[in-house]
Amino acid sequence: MNIFKAMKPDKVYKGVNDIPLDELRSMGKTCLLLDFDNTLGPDHATRPDQYAYDFIKKITDAGFSCCLVSNAKSGRSSGIAKLLEIPCVTYAHKPRPDGVNRALKLLGKDRNEAVMIGDQIFTDVIAGRLASVYTIMVEKYSSREIWYVILKRPLEKIVRLIGRF
């Protein structure tokens, strides 16, 4: 896969609530693989906030299955997933597709049914593209981020300018 193609999401939305679930359903999508940090909640939060609870309710009420796919190397993500009452794949190793593939296996879903949703090109989008799933990028939930993500954001801006998304 061309590296620039691997960095371009299929769609970009302001936030998760702007994602047209009916459109995804009409495309045959049945499961959403979700990043947490700065996608569903603040970066490095230890608990989900109402925004995350509301979105999970919205998608499950719409009939979608979902799974948190996180690079976190601790129990933080699994604790958040437990509170949200959804499955979780930790140590996802994004941008490698391993975690996405593990989530698909956990949910018993085919890659054609899946959508990877996240806020970062260099982790979420590339992992989804390499796993051959539909990808959606959302704008970051909060301006507060850990230092190593802050360092990547200017590079993401360049990629977005080149790719026009």
Secondary structure, DSSP 8 states (H G I E B T S, - for coil): --HHHHT--SEEESSGGGS-HHHHHHTT--EEEE--BTTTBSTT-SS--HHHHHHHHHHHHTT-EEEEE----SSHHHHHHHHHT--EE-S--TTSSHHHHHHHHHHT--GGGEEEEES-IIIIIHHHHHTT-EEEEE--S-S---HHHHHHHHHHHHHHHHHT-
